[in-house]
Amino acid sequence: MIHCKKSTNEQGASWYSLRPTSIEIGLPDMIGIDAIHDGHILIVDDQPGNVTALTGLLVANGYRRISTTTNGRAVAAMHRAHRYDLILLDMHMPDITGLEVMKQLRAADPEHYLPVIVVTGDQHSRIAALEAGARDFIMKPYDFVELDARIRNTMEVRLLYKAVDESRRLMEQQAQHDALTGLPNRRLLLDRLENTLEQARRQQRQVGLLYMDLDGFKEVNDRYGHACGDRLLVQVAERVRNAVRRADTVARIGGDEFIVLLPEVCDVRDAERPAEKLLNVLREPFAMPEGDVQISGSIGMALYPDNGDDMERLIASADTALYSAKRAGKSRYEIARSLQ
Ligand SMILES: Nc1nc2c(ncn2[C@@H]2O[C@H](COP(=O)(O)OP(=O)(O)OP(=O)(O)O)[C@@H](O)[C@H]2O)c(=O)[nH]1
């Protein structure tokens, strides 16, 4: 850490000297001082002299990523583009007040998190800023030790908030995806299917659903081991994903069972074509460390609304058609015949 000392000469000119101290403030394991010093800071002040002075102080205190602007009106757009970890905001600028900048920041930030420390010389605007959502304030003229501590503390909270947010996002992603293949799982598929059917109902469109089960997958496990079976499932997922359109959802819903949701179907051929393509890509041998592995897949196809006017019925129809495809000799697709 670096300590700042203000000195004044006989003519009244002031300067600052920097000296390192041995004081290290303890932080939770999660956010170390290195991460804090790596936080991205924006300094906003209409006075270039203030910007330069504050930048110098931050650099001296170990901060590495500092951006600046003298234009308060540009702050919201800059934050949208760069997602600063901390904004040091001058409250009194001629063009726009700090309060107005915070209002624009809140509107621009989907997280609704204002990473703002206001910089002010006036007691009243300090309270107004805190009430408007600023995390903290720094009074002018600066007390350098206090300034450093407030910036560090606010940055620590900000980075913890980001870490929590990231881990929540990760957990949501894990709850909706298959851990082995990374494909959407049953839960996410049902969610998308529900939305797709709702839209199709409104627009009186058809939807296709392909229920696919690998043929002879148990034998791969038995002959080459479970790890080889797992690697095969990953490759199958990749091939299936690459064989269909971006708008289609490919989900792994069980051991060797996949569902492909086709939201853009005008007639049965629009579902038959991808089904044929999937069967073909599965017939190609899979290169494994254990040698080439040959498998195939069977598919049951159902169309909304002909084969089911809700999720459960549509999936049940496709499942029945899949059963028919298996009974008819596998490595083929069958179209559902009736409304379940
Ligand atoms: N390696 C691996 N195997 C799995 C996984 N989940 C389920 N299985 C196995 O996959 C097999 C699926 O069973 P089936 O569909 O009846 O096997 P199959 O040989 O493909 O049978 P058919 O569909 O009649 O051709 C079972 O042996 C499960 O133990 C997994 O995540 N990894």
The ligand as an SDF file (V2000), in Angstrom:
LIG
                    3D

 32 34  0  0  0  0  0  0  0  0999 V2000
  -22.1290  -44.2340  -20.7540 N   0  0  0  0  0  0  0  0  0  0  0  0
  -23.3320  -43.8750  -20.3390 C   0  0  0  0  0  0  0  0  0  0  0  0
  -24.3470  -44.7410  -20.4000 N   0  0  0  0  0  0  0  0  0  0  0  0
  -25.5590  -44.3490  -19.9800 C   0  0  0  0  0  0  0  0  0  0  0  0
  -25.7930  -43.0570  -19.4920 C   0  0  0  0  0  0  0  0  0  0  0  0
  -27.0990  -42.9590  -19.1540 N   0  0  0  0  0  0  0  0  0  0  0  0
  -27.6640  -44.1440  -19.4440 C   0  0  0  0  0  0  0  0  0  0  0  0
  -26.7400  -45.0040  -19.9450 N   0  0  0  0  0  0  0  0  0  0  0  0
  -26.9260  -46.3780  -20.4010 C   0  0  0  0  0  0  0  0  0  0  0  0
  -27.5790  -46.3190  -21.6620 O   0  0  0  0  0  0  0  0  0  0  0  0
  -28.3030  -47.5260  -21.8900 C   0  0  0  0  0  0  0  0  0  0  0  0
  -29.6460  -47.1270  -22.4490 C   0  0  0  0  0  0  0  0  0  0  0  0
  -30.4820  -48.2260  -22.5140 O   0  0  0  0  0  0  0  0  0  0  0  0
  -31.1800  -48.7040  -23.8420 P   0  0  0  0  0  0  0  0  0  0  0  0
  -31.6750  -47.5490  -24.6290 O   0  0  0  0  0  0  0  0  0  0  0  0
  -32.1660  -49.7540  -23.4650 O   0  0  0  0  0  0  0  0  0  0  0  0
  -29.9710  -49.3860  -24.5850 O   0  0  0  0  0  0  0  0  0  0  0  0
  -29.8450  -49.7240  -26.1110 P   0  0  0  0  0  0  0  0  0  0  0  0
  -28.7830  -50.7460  -26.2110 O   0  0  0  0  0  0  0  0  0  0  0  0
  -29.6210  -48.4650  -26.8750 O   0  0  0  0  0  0  0  0  0  0  0  0
  -31.2470  -50.3500  -26.4500 O   0  0  0  0  0  0  0  0  0  0  0  0
  -32.1460  -50.0700  -27.7580 P   0  0  0  0  0  0  0  0  0  0  0  0
  -32.6350  -48.6830  -27.6230 O   0  0  0  0  0  0  0  0  0  0  0  0
  -33.2520  -51.1030  -27.6860 O   0  0  0  0  0  0  0  0  0  0  0  0
  -31.2840  -50.2960  -28.9590 O   0  0  0  0  0  0  0  0  0  0  0  0
  -28.3400  -48.2430  -20.5300 C   0  0  0  0  0  0  0  0  0  0  0  0
  -27.4670  -49.3170  -20.5800 O   0  0  0  0  0  0  0  0  0  0  0  0
  -27.8410  -47.1980  -19.5370 C   0  0  0  0  0  0  0  0  0  0  0  0
  -27.1160  -47.7560  -18.4630 O   0  0  0  0  0  0  0  0  0  0  0  0
  -24.6970  -42.1510  -19.4230 C   0  0  0  0  0  0  0  0  0  0  0  0
  -24.7990  -40.9780  -19.0230 O   0  0  0  0  0  0  0  0  0  0  0  0
  -23.4920  -42.5880  -19.8690 N   0  0  0  0  0  0  0  0  0  0  0  0
  1  2  1  0
  2  3  2  0
  2 32  1  0
  3  4  1  0
  4  5  2  0
  4  8  1  0
  5  6  1  0
  5 30  1  0
  6  7  2  0
  7  8  1  0
  8  9  1  0
  9 10  1  0
  9 28  1  0
 10 11  1  0
 11 12  1  0
 11 26  1  0
 12 13  1  0
 13 14  1  0
 14 15  2  0
 14 16  1  0
 14 17  1  0
 17 18  1  0
 18 19  2  0
 18 20  1  0
 18 21  1  0
 21 22  1  0
 22 23  2  0
 22 24  1  0
 22 25  1  0
 26 27  1  0
 26 28  1  0
 28 29  1  0
 30 31  2  0
 30 32  1  0
M  END
$$$$
